[in-house]
């Protein structure tokens, strides 16, 4: 519903601004430019979707091998002690614990198709424990925030888009996204724990959060000691080694479980083709809307206004050009994806703005969409502090993405 209003607004605002330019400033080129943008944006959307097929099939095939090989189960067991502290209201040994672990682990691996059904199942099981059926319980809110903070180990789709749009090293945003999404998740956990009076000062949580913070701090410190060329080379090399290790690890996990790895890969790869075809109409819709909005001059007016405001504070404002992706992300995943693609198409996949838009896309998730789907599935009307915690996690991710982008790419 929100995306519907945004999409309609793109066209109406663009039309009004174009009429003002034509009537008051005699700009006869604005309407031809808007119509040209509809054709070029439609063509771009189709070409991107078509180009996604191969790489998307590859990664969904690899993910299916990992899923069959029990990687999700292993992650669930590793995360078990941590999540038992974050969900103290859930009885020990309750079946919902397994659904929560599986959902979070699937999200971390980028298995969206598996994560959503597991998430809906977890919500149903938590609703059974909920004494107030129309009001979100503490475990529900913590679960939602962990989902909306967007903690993902493998940002497959973003790397696929970068490859399709001509990035020299599509994986160079891998480590920056990991860092940004870590800060988003950390902020979400801390804020929600404060709301719910969950004690994070216990041995397990201190070791987990403290250890993670130390690792992230060490990574940031190490990269801050390098010049730009060395940082980019090391970051890309480490990212590629990690990704190749994941592929090999998933294959070995499948072999260990005596899975027919080839058949599992092919099954997952089929989903890649279907996914690439399925997103064509959505990508056409959002890219045409953004194209018209940009061709009318409305996008430039919006960005220039935000840039002027930022510059008055004396802060470098180059990041503002990527901000539409960050502002759209809590509202709509497809809308933010369109903004990301538009930024890479306009400024270049390897530009600072293009890379930052990718990090914005990967640092958080679609807060309002997830709230609507998960709470709506069990009839929750009173969301309590869920929206505030989710948006604070988003804000932390945005700030982290900007700072990390300046460290790595500026």
Backbone torsions as a table, in degrees:
resi	resn	phi	psi	omega
1	UNK	NA	-45.1	179.4
2	UNK	-62.1	-43.8	-179.5
3	UNK	-63.6	-33.1	176.9
4	UNK	-58.8	-47.5	179.4
5	UNK	-64.4	-40.6	179.9
6	UNK	-63.8	-44.1	-177.7
7	UNK	-64.2	-44.6	177.3
8	UNK	-62.2	-40.3	-179.5
9	UNK	-62.5	-36.4	177.4
10	UNK	-53.2	-48.2	-175.5
11	UNK	-73.4	-44.3	-176.8
12	UNK	-65.8	-46.7	179.3
13	UNK	-62.1	-43.2	179.3
14	UNK	-60.7	-42.8	-179.2
15	UNK	-64.9	-44.2	-179.6
16	UNK	-62.5	-46.5	-179.5
17	UNK	-64.6	-39.5	178.5
18	UNK	-64.1	-40.6	178.1
19	UNK	-63.8	-41.0	177.8
20	UNK	-62.2	-43.5	178.9
21	UNK	-63.3	-40.2	-178.9
22	UNK	-70.2	-48.7	-173.5
23	UNK	-74.6	-44.2	-172.8
24	UNK	-95.9	-23.0	-176.6
25	UNK	-120.4	0.4	176.5
26	UNK	64.6	30.2	-179.5
27	UNK	-86.7	97.8	-177.4
28	UNK	-85.0	-3.7	-176.8
29	UNK	-91.9	-12.5	-170.8
30	UNK	-68.5	-42.3	-179.0
31	UNK	-71.2	-41.8	172.4
32	UNK	-58.6	-38.3	179.0
33	UNK	-64.2	-39.5	179.0
34	UNK	-65.6	-43.1	179.7
35	UNK	-67.9	-39.1	176.6
36	UNK	-60.7	-36.7	-178.7
37	UNK	-66.0	-31.0	179.3
38	UNK	-65.5	-40.3	-179.9
39	UNK	-71.9	-45.5	-177.7
40	UNK	-67.4	-38.0	179.7
41	UNK	-67.7	-39.6	177.7
42	UNK	-62.5	-43.1	179.1
43	UNK	-64.1	-43.4	179.3
44	UNK	-61.1	-43.4	-179.1
45	UNK	-61.2	-43.1	-179.4
46	UNK	-67.6	-43.3	-179.0
47	UNK	-63.4	-39.6	178.4
48	UNK	-64.7	-47.0	-179.1
49	UNK	-60.9	-42.4	179.4
50	UNK	-64.3	-41.4	-179.5
51	UNK	-70.0	-21.4	179.9
52	UNK	-71.5	-22.5	-168.6
53	UNK	-54.3	-50.7	-175.1
54	UNK	-64.5	-52.6	-175.9
55	UNK	-68.4	-37.5	178.7
56	UNK	-64.9	-40.4	177.5
57	UNK	-62.7	-41.1	178.8
58	UNK	-58.0	-51.8	-173.0
59	UNK	-73.7	-36.3	176.5
60	UNK	-67.6	-31.2	174.2
61	UNK	-65.8	-43.9	177.7
62	UNK	-62.1	-42.6	-179.9
63	UNK	-62.7	-38.8	179.2
64	UNK	-64.4	-38.0	177.0
65	UNK	-62.4	-44.3	178.7
66	UNK	-63.9	-39.0	179.3
67	UNK	-63.8	-46.9	179.8
68	UNK	-67.7	-29.1	-178.1
69	UNK	-79.9	-1.0	175.5
70	UNK	87.8	15.3	-179.6
71	UNK	-63.9	-39.2	178.8
72	UNK	-62.3	-41.7	178.7
73	UNK	-62.5	-40.5	179.6
74	UNK	-63.7	-44.8	178.1
75	UNK	-60.9	-39.9	179.7
76	UNK	-61.0	-42.0	179.6
77	UNK	-67.4	-38.2	179.4
78	UNK	-64.5	-39.1	-175.8
79	UNK	-82.5	-11.0	-173.5
80	UNK	-53.3	-49.3	-178.8
81	UNK	-62.5	-34.4	-179.2
82	UNK	-69.5	-47.8	-176.0
83	UNK	-70.3	-24.5	175.9
84	UNK	-65.6	-28.8	176.7
85	UNK	-79.0	-32.2	-178.6
86	UNK	-79.2	-18.8	-179.5
87	UNK	-123.5	63.2	-175.1
88	UNK	-66.6	-20.9	-178.0
89	UNK	-80.1	-9.6	178.5
90	UNK	-88.4	126.7	-179.3
91	UNK	-58.1	141.4	-178.7
92	UNK	-62.2	131.7	179.0
93	UNK	84.8	2.9	179.9
94	UNK	-68.7	142.7	-177.9
95	UNK	-56.9	-27.4	-178.3
96	UNK	-61.0	-27.6	179.7
97	UNK	-58.3	-43.2	179.4
98	UNK	-63.3	-40.8	179.3
99	UNK	-64.9	-40.1	178.5
100	UNK	-63.0	-47.5	-179.2
101	UNK	-60.4	-44.6	-177.2
102	UNK	-65.4	-39.8	179.2
103	UNK	-63.3	-49.1	-179.0
104	UNK	-63.6	-42.8	179.2
105	UNK	-63.0	-41.4	178.2
106	UNK	-64.3	-39.8	176.5
107	UNK	-62.6	-42.4	-178.8
108	UNK	-62.2	-30.8	179.0
109	UNK	-90.6	0.8	179.4
110	UNK	76.3	19.7	-179.7
111	UNK	-87.5	70.5	-174.4
112	UNK	-58.3	-41.8	-177.9
113	UNK	-62.7	-32.5	178.3
114	UNK	-85.6	-32.8	-174.3
115	UNK	-68.1	-41.6	-175.5
116	UNK	-64.5	-49.8	176.9
117	UNK	-59.3	-38.7	177.9
118	UNK	-65.2	-38.0	178.7
119	UNK	-65.9	-42.0	178.9
120	UNK	-65.8	-37.5	177.1
121	UNK	-64.8	-41.7	178.6
122	UNK	-62.2	-40.3	179.1
123	UNK	-63.9	-41.1	178.3
124	UNK	-62.4	-41.3	-179.4
125	UNK	-69.7	-37.2	176.5
126	UNK	-69.9	-32.2	176.6
127	UNK	-64.8	-33.2	177.3
128	UNK	-64.2	-28.8	178.4
129	UNK	-88.9	-10.4	-173.0
130	UNK	-79.2	119.6	180.0
131	UNK	-72.2	-26.4	178.5
132	UNK	-112.3	100.0	-169.0
133	UNK	-67.2	-21.1	179.9
134	UNK	-98.2	1.4	-175.3
135	UNK	-121.6	134.2	-179.8
136	UNK	-65.3	131.9	177.2
137	UNK	-84.5	166.7	178.7
138	UNK	-57.9	-47.3	178.2
139	UNK	-60.5	-37.3	178.2
140	UNK	-60.6	-44.4	-177.3
141	UNK	-67.7	-44.3	177.9
142	UNK	-60.6	-42.0	178.9
143	UNK	-61.7	-43.6	179.3
144	UNK	-63.2	-42.9	-178.5
145	UNK	-65.3	-39.8	177.1
146	UNK	-62.0	-33.1	176.8
147	UNK	-74.8	-44.2	-175.6
148	UNK	-73.4	-22.1	179.1
149	UNK	-72.9	-13.0	168.1
150	UNK	73.1	30.9	-179.4
151	UNK	-65.5	108.0	-178.3
152	UNK	-131.7	128.5	-179.8
153	UNK	-79.8	-31.0	-174.8
154	UNK	-129.0	96.7	179.7
155	UNK	-78.1	68.3	-171.5
156	UNK	-58.1	-52.0	-172.6
157	UNK	-61.5	-37.2	-179.1
158	UNK	-66.8	-43.0	178.2
159	UNK	-65.0	-34.1	177.9
160	UNK	-64.7	-46.0	178.3
161	UNK	-61.6	-40.7	179.6
162	UNK	-63.5	-40.9	177.9
163	UNK	-62.7	-43.0	-178.2
164	UNK	-66.4	-31.0	-177.5
165	UNK	-95.0	14.5	168.2
166	UNK	89.7	20.3	178.3
167	UNK	-65.3	137.4	179.2
168	UNK	-63.8	-41.3	176.7
169	UNK	-130.9	90.8	-176.8
170	UNK	-57.9	-22.5	-176.1
171	UNK	-90.4	2.8	-174.1
172	UNK	-69.8	-10.5	178.1
173	UNK	-96.0	1.1	-174.8
174	UNK	-59.7	-55.7	-178.5
175	UNK	-68.1	-43.4	175.3
176	UNK	-56.1	-39.0	178.6
177	UNK	-67.1	-41.8	177.3
178	UNK	-57.1	-43.9	-179.6
179	UNK	-66.1	-46.0	-177.3
180	UNK	-64.9	-43.7	-179.0
181	UNK	-70.1	-26.7	174.8
182	UNK	-63.2	-46.2	-179.4
183	UNK	-66.3	-36.2	177.0
184	UNK	-63.0	-46.6	-179.9
185	UNK	-66.6	-42.7	178.9
186	UNK	-59.6	-45.4	179.2
187	UNK	-63.0	-42.1	179.5
188	UNK	-62.3	-43.3	179.7
189	UNK	-64.2	-46.4	-177.3
190	UNK	-65.0	-47.2	-178.3
191	UNK	-63.1	-45.8	-179.8
192	UNK	-64.5	-38.9	177.9
193	UNK	-63.7	-35.9	177.0
194	UNK	-66.2	-42.9	177.4
195	UNK	-60.8	-41.0	-173.0
196	UNK	-96.3	3.6	-179.9
197	UNK	55.3	41.3	175.0
198	UNK	-85.8	130.3	-178.3
199	UNK	-80.6	111.2	177.5
200	UNK	-91.0	-4.7	-177.3
201	UNK	-90.7	52.2	173.6
202	UNK	-118.4	166.8	-170.3
203	UNK	-59.4	-45.5	-176.3
204	UNK	-64.3	-47.6	-177.4
205	UNK	-70.2	-38.1	178.3
206	UNK	-64.6	-41.8	178.1
207	UNK	-65.2	-41.8	-177.8
208	UNK	-68.6	-58.1	-177.0
209	UNK	-68.2	-41.9	179.0
210	UNK	-63.9	-43.9	178.6
211	UNK	-63.0	-42.6	178.5
212	UNK	-63.3	-42.0	178.7
213	UNK	-62.9	-40.5	178.6
214	UNK	-64.2	-42.1	179.3
215	UNK	-63.2	-46.6	-180.0
216	UNK	-63.5	-42.5	178.5
217	UNK	-61.4	-40.6	178.9
218	UNK	-64.1	-40.6	178.7
219	UNK	-63.2	-47.7	-179.4
220	UNK	-62.3	-42.9	179.8
221	UNK	-63.2	-43.9	-178.0
222	UNK	-61.4	-44.5	-179.0
223	UNK	-72.2	-29.0	179.3
224	UNK	-68.3	-17.7	179.4
225	UNK	-84.9	-6.8	-175.8
226	UNK	-101.1	154.5	171.2
227	UNK	-77.9	170.3	-173.0
228	UNK	-58.7	-43.6	-177.8
229	UNK	-66.4	-44.3	179.7
230	UNK	-64.9	-42.5	179.7
231	UNK	-59.1	-45.5	-179.2
232	UNK	-64.7	-41.1	-178.8
233	UNK	-66.9	-46.3	-179.2
234	UNK	-65.7	-44.9	-179.6
235	UNK	-59.1	-46.8	-179.0
236	UNK	-65.5	-41.2	-179.7
237	UNK	-63.9	-46.8	179.6
238	UNK	-62.3	-43.0	-179.9
239	UNK	-60.9	-44.5	-178.8
240	UNK	-67.2	-37.5	176.9
241	UNK	-63.8	-44.2	179.7
242	UNK	-62.1	-45.4	-178.4
243	UNK	-65.2	-41.1	178.0
244	UNK	-66.6	-35.9	177.8
245	UNK	-65.0	-37.9	177.8
246	UNK	-63.2	-43.9	178.6
247	UNK	-59.6	-49.3	180.0
248	UNK	-63.1	-41.6	179.9
249	UNK	-62.2	-41.5	178.5
250	UNK	-64.5	-42.4	179.6
251	UNK	-63.2	-45.3	179.5
252	UNK	-64.0	-36.7	177.2
253	UNK	-63.2	-40.2	177.2
254	UNK	-64.6	-42.5	178.4
255	UNK	-62.5	-42.3	-179.6
256	UNK	-62.2	-36.7	179.4
257	UNK	-83.4	2.6	-178.9
258	UNK	60.0	37.9	175.4
259	UNK	-84.0	143.9	170.8
260	UNK	-73.5	94.2	-171.6
261	UNK	-60.4	-42.5	-178.3
262	UNK	-62.1	-47.3	-179.9
263	UNK	-63.9	-40.0	178.3
264	UNK	-63.2	-41.7	178.2
265	UNK	-61.3	-46.7	-178.8
266	UNK	-61.7	-40.9	178.8
267	UNK	-60.9	-45.5	178.1
268	UNK	-66.6	-37.9	-179.7
269	UNK	-63.6	-32.8	176.4
270	UNK	-59.9	-38.5	177.4
271	UNK	-63.1	-31.5	179.0
272	UNK	-62.6	-43.8	178.4
273	UNK	-64.1	-45.3	-179.3
274	UNK	-63.3	-39.8	179.1
275	UNK	-63.9	-43.6	-179.1
276	UNK	-61.4	-41.2	179.0
277	UNK	-69.5	-39.8	-176.0
278	UNK	-64.5	-30.6	-175.8
279	UNK	-84.6	-6.9	-176.9
280	UNK	-55.4	-53.7	-178.0
281	UNK	-62.3	-36.0	179.9
282	UNK	-68.1	-40.9	-179.4
283	UNK	-69.7	-39.4	176.4
284	UNK	-60.3	-47.7	-177.4
285	UNK	-58.8	-50.3	-173.3
286	UNK	-74.4	-36.6	-179.8
287	UNK	-71.2	-34.5	175.7
288	UNK	-66.6	-43.2	177.5
289	UNK	-59.8	-45.9	179.4
290	UNK	-67.0	-38.4	-179.8
291	UNK	-62.0	-44.3	177.7
292	UNK	-64.5	-43.5	179.2
293	UNK	-60.1	-41.6	179.8
294	UNK	-72.1	-43.1	-177.3
295	UNK	-64.4	-29.6	179.2
296	UNK	-73.2	-16.3	-176.0
297	UNK	96.8	-4.3	-177.4
298	UNK	-65.9	-39.4	179.7
299	UNK	-63.2	-43.0	178.9
300	UNK	-62.5	-40.0	178.8
301	UNK	-63.3	-42.5	179.8
302	UNK	-64.2	-48.6	-178.5
303	UNK	-65.8	-42.6	179.9
304	UNK	-62.5	-38.1	178.4
305	UNK	-64.8	-43.8	178.4
306	UNK	-67.8	-38.2	179.7
307	UNK	-64.5	-42.6	179.7
308	UNK	-60.9	-42.3	-179.5
309	UNK	-62.4	-43.6	-179.6
310	UNK	-67.2	-41.5	-178.1
311	UNK	-63.6	-27.5	178.5
312	UNK	-64.8	-20.8	177.9
313	UNK	-87.3	-6.3	-179.7
314	UNK	84.7	9.3	-177.7
315	UNK	-93.1	143.9	174.1
316	UNK	-58.2	130.2	-169.9
317	UNK	-110.9	15.3	-177.4
318	UNK	-63.9	-28.4	-178.7
319	UNK	-66.8	-17.3	-175.3
320	UNK	-62.5	-32.6	-178.5
321	UNK	-62.4	-23.6	179.1
322	UNK	-94.3	-5.8	-172.6
323	UNK	-61.8	-32.2	178.2
324	UNK	-53.2	-34.8	177.5
325	UNK	-63.1	-43.7	-179.2
326	UNK	-66.2	-39.9	-178.5
327	UNK	-70.0	-31.5	-178.4
328	UNK	-80.1	-28.8	-170.1
329	UNK	-56.9	-44.6	179.2
330	UNK	-63.5	-21.6	-175.3
331	UNK	-91.4	-42.1	-172.7
332	UNK	-155.6	126.0	177.1
333	UNK	-67.2	-44.3	179.9
334	UNK	-68.2	-36.2	176.9
335	UNK	-63.7	-44.7	178.6
336	UNK	-65.5	-37.8	177.6
337	UNK	-61.4	-41.4	177.3
338	UNK	-63.0	-41.6	177.2
339	UNK	-62.6	-41.1	179.1
340	UNK	-62.8	-47.3	179.1
341	UNK	-62.3	-41.9	179.0
342	UNK	-61.7	-41.4	179.6
343	UNK	-64.5	-43.3	179.5
344	UNK	-68.6	-35.6	178.6
345	UNK	-68.5	-40.1	-176.3
346	UNK	-76.5	-46.1	-173.1
347	UNK	-102.7	-16.5	-177.7
348	UNK	108.3	139.9	-177.7
349	UNK	-63.9	-29.6	-177.9
350	UNK	-100.4	10.4	175.4
351	UNK	-77.2	164.0	177.3
352	UNK	-59.7	-44.2	-178.8
353	UNK	-65.9	-41.9	179.4
354	UNK	-61.9	-43.7	179.1
355	UNK	-68.9	-41.9	-179.9
356	UNK	-62.9	-38.9	178.3
357	UNK	-61.8	-35.1	176.9
358	UNK	-67.1	-39.9	179.9
359	UNK	-69.4	-38.1	173.3
360	UNK	-58.0	-45.1	-177.8
361	UNK	-62.3	-35.3	-175.5
362	UNK	-92.5	-9.5	-172.4
363	UNK	-84.3	-22.1	179.7
364	UNK	-141.1	-178.8	178.1
365	UNK	-124.6	-178.4	-174.5
366	UNK	-80.8	88.2	-172.0
367	UNK	-54.9	-54.0	-174.1
368	UNK	-69.4	-35.5	178.0
369	UNK	-64.0	-46.9	-179.2
370	UNK	-63.8	-42.5	177.0
371	UNK	-59.4	-45.0	-177.7
372	UNK	-64.8	-45.3	-176.3
373	UNK	-70.1	-50.0	-174.7
374	UNK	-71.0	-46.7	178.7
375	UNK	-70.4	-38.0	179.4
376	UNK	-63.0	-31.7	-176.9
377	UNK	-66.7	-22.1	-179.5
378	UNK	-119.8	11.4	173.9
379	UNK	74.9	29.1	177.7
380	UNK	-79.8	123.9	178.9
381	UNK	-104.7	-33.1	-178.2
382	UNK	-103.1	108.2	-173.1
383	UNK	-90.9	-4.2	179.0
384	UNK	53.0	-124.1	-174.9
385	UNK	-95.0	15.7	-176.3
386	UNK	-63.5	-45.5	-177.7
387	UNK	-64.8	-45.5	-179.0
388	UNK	-60.6	-45.4	-179.4
389	UNK	-66.3	-41.8	179.5
390	UNK	-62.8	-43.6	-179.0
391	UNK	-70.6	-34.0	176.1
392	UNK	-65.5	-38.3	175.3
393	UNK	-63.9	-41.3	176.7
394	UNK	-59.8	-45.9	-178.8
395	UNK	-60.9	-42.8	178.1
396	UNK	-61.8	-40.0	178.1
397	UNK	-64.4	-39.3	179.0
398	UNK	-64.6	-48.1	179.5
399	UNK	-61.3	-44.1	179.7
400	UNK	-63.2	-41.5	-179.8
401	UNK	-60.8	-42.5	179.9
402	UNK	-63.7	-49.5	-178.2
403	UNK	-62.4	-43.8	-178.1
404	UNK	-68.0	-36.3	178.0
405	UNK	-64.1	-40.6	177.0
406	UNK	-64.8	-36.2	179.1
407	UNK	-66.0	-43.9	-172.8
408	UNK	-88.5	-37.4	-165.1
409	UNK	-121.8	-5.9	-174.5
410	UNK	-90.6	NA	NA
